[in-house]
């Protein structure tokens, strides 16, 4: 069974954030920069490229993919 996905707002999502508690959120470009959404993030995926990134690096603007 797949986890339920939540959205940050009604804008077009660009990112998927998976949190340490296994909650999954679709995040728009505007809310990507919101500190409120960045706490306890386990992984970040870009919806267009389907690439997964290390949260602590992508939030600093460094695009290093996870393996």
N, C-alpha and C positions, 0 to 999 in steps of 0.2 A: 504494500500500500504506500502510495506517494504522500509526502507531507503536504498539508494545506499551504497554499501560497497567499501571502498578504501583499497589498500594494501601499506604497507611501502616499499616493494621491491618485487623481484621475488622469494625470499626464502620461504620455507614452513612456513606458519603461525602457531603460537602456542597460540596466545592470540587474544581476541577481545577487543578493547578499544572503549567505547562510550563516546563522548565528550559532554560538557555542551550545545553546539549548535546542538546536536543530530546527528552529523557526526559519522559514524561507520568505524573503520579501523581494518583490520587484521594485526597483528604485529608478526614478527618473533622473535626468541629467542635473536638474536643479537640486534635488535632495541628495545627490551623490556627495555634495560638498557639505552637507549638514552634519555637524558633530553628533546630533541626536541619533543618527542612524549608524554611526561608525563604532559604537561601543560594543564589544564582545563579538565582533565579526570573525567567523572562522574561515570563510572563503568568499571570493568575489568573482563573478563571471560576467563577461561582456556578452550581451544578448546577440549582437551582430556577428561577432567573430567566434563565439562559443569558447573563447579562451578563458582559462581560470588564472587568477592572479593572487599573489600574496597580499593580504589586506594592509599590513603595516607598510609595505612598499608602494602600493598603488595609491594609497591615501597621501603619500608624500610626492606623488607624481612620477614614480619609478615603475615602469611597466616590465616586471619580471614575472614570467609565467611560472606556475607550479608544475611539477612533473606529474 
